[in-house]
């Protein structure tokens, strides 16, 4: 998926970059000081031509050797002062700008954690990764160099032009001749480069996505022998990015050609005209030397215009991409960004806020709940339609239905991974939308069919499901419930790192660790999305036996596909076409509901074949 966008036609780079001010404001004193020091350093360089004028018209003309040595000393001191000032500027900006980059990256990461699941479903991870790495690096580089030198060079050019006009206004007008075409070229360049810079940065994000997916899916690529097709896809994206970068280079070469050629022609004309005036006695040799030296001192500030404009446009594009994510609305009830910090208000499992009245003992209740995915067509039917379901306190409810009927979506509504479109879900009589998300997710534990593990130890992965302070006894109990005692036999026991995505473990092992994570905190409410699908029948039976003890003390909603999993529950709800069509015990539905009986008979007939395959 590509998220390539062209910049808005009326986008102003200055207005876009101004959005960085909240991050820059805390370090503004050092940045302004650095800019001031750089201006002084640059203007110090313009004193060199004035010293040269004095030397040529004075000591050199008078053959005063002592005066020449004195002039050389002045030039040496000016050079040392300029070098020290530029070194001071770099020292002033290094530390604060690394802090700005770190805070922006931290804010982006925190914001990503608070964006709804629907956002992450839409956005490729490579695009988000490139915004948190490459784009922020571009912004730091812009704040460190181009931002300062846009001001410094503008002041230097202005001061230099004034000095030249004061030396000889006729030569000054000649040297200013290219100003208008150079300005027009810069305006055209800025507009065109903005589009190309945006395309290049988006293509970097797409390329990052392909690399990440190829690394995470390396087993599939190798297993199906698709390395050549993946390499072709990578080469195609690389080819497009190369073409875009070459177009950037052509635009930059064009503006540099204009900016370098026209001033050089003006400088040549000035040299000829000035030499004629010196020969006619209308201009001193020292004045001509000072004028030309000043013009040469302005070559770098003028020639760097293209480079600085290019970096400014890339920084504006990076800022735009950064705030595209930051402007996304976080989950309702999630803390908003402020003062660079998010504060968690998470409560221990089963605890309630001290400002909230004690809940009624009502279990989980769905009342006329409907849900439609935000990006679904407006005329499409809802994924879930008027769900009415009550799971009594301490009861386990199995949720059964054909593939694609919305079972996983329904379970995702309880911890508010998605927001209901209409209706209400209550936990012990309290609407979940009235709870802070931290409190809700402290009450509800989840285990998904596709287990996700992080590149940490087994113990850290499991203990993510409990409040801080939970120790080894709780970890051992959760591993025992999930029949994940294999963790103790790993090289470093529960301190063994499982690797990225936990791919060093089998699918069944990952699923058991995910189940252990769900039960370790002894949650009041438990939501399990077919948590035993990757287990063999013997391990499944052992897990179910231990899980029954956990379910006796909690209220649970369990997506089930196997009769053995269904039998864990006290009652069963049948979901068809986004609606609850029947509720009862397993035996009741087998007798009274043909669709349920058909689903269960299909699963049971498949079990012997699966066992033979094992």
JOSUL-V773548 format. One line per field, one symbol per residue. phi: phi as a letter, one per 30 degrees, with the letter a starting at -180 (. if undefined). psi: psi as a letter, one per 20 degrees, with the letter a starting at -180 (. if undefined). burial: + if it has 16 or more other ideal C-beta (glycine too) atoms within 10 Angstrom, else -. Layout:
BEGIN
phi = ???
psi = ???
burial = ???
END
This chain:
BEGIN
phi = .ccdbcdeecdcddddddddeeddedcddddddddddddddddddddeddddeddddcedddhcdddddddddeddddddddddddddddddcddddddddddddddddddddcddeeddddcdddddddddbdddddddddddbeeddddedddddddddddddddaddddddddededddddddddeedddeddddddddddddddddddddddcddddddcicdddddddddddddddddddddeddddddddedddddddddddddddddddddddicbdddddddddddddddddedddeddddddddddddddedddeddddddeejddddahibccdcdcdeidbddccddddcbicbcbhdbbbdecdedcddddbbhdbabcdeicccdcblddidjdddddddddidbcddaibbbchicddddceeddedddccbbcdcdcccdbdedddddddbddjdcdedddddddedhcdeddcdeciddddcidiiddcddddddddddeddcddhddbbbcchdcdccddddedddddddeddddcbcbbbdbbceddeddcdbbcccbhibdcabldedddddcbddddddddddddddedddddd
psi = pqlpqqqphjpphghghiiighhhghjhghghggggghgggghhhihghhggggggiegghjlnghhghgghggggggggggggghhhghhhigghhhgggghghgggghhhhjqrhhghhhpqhhghghhifgghgggghghhfgggiggghggggggggggghhgohghghghigigghgggghggggghhgghgggghhhggghhgggghhghkhhggghjkjhghhhggghghhgggggghhhghgghhghhgghggghhghhghgggghgghghijipqhhggggghhgghhigghghiggghhghghhhggggghgihghipprqpiqprppkjqqppkqqqpiqqqijpqpqqnibpppolpqppphjqqhjqqqgpompoppoqpjqpppoqrrpjijghgghihgjkhqpqhraqpqolipphiiqqhgggihhpqqpqhnppqrlargghggihjrrqipbhghghgghggjlkihhhirgkcijppirpjkiirrghgghhhhghhhihjmqhppopnmijhjqrhghghgghghhhhghhjrpqpopqhqhhhhihqhrpppppkjqoiqparggghhhiohgghgghhgghhighghhhh.
burial = --+---+---+-+--++--+--++--+--++--++++++++++++++++++++++++-++------+--++--+---+---+--++-++--++--++--++-+++-++-+++-+++--+---++-+++++++-+++-+++++++++++++-++-+++-+++-+++-++--++-++--+---+--++--++-+++++++++++++++++++--++------+--------+------+---+--+--++--++--++-++--++--++--++-++--++----++-++++++++++-++--++-+++++++++++++++++++--++---++-+++-+----+----+-+--+---------+++++--++++---------++++-+-+++---+++++++---++++++++++++++-++-+-++++-+-+--+++++++++++++++-+-+---+++++++-++---+---++++++-++++--+--+---+-+++---+--+--++++++++++++++++++++++++++++---++--++--+--++--+++++++++++++-++-++++++-+++-+++-+--++--+--+--++--+-----------
END
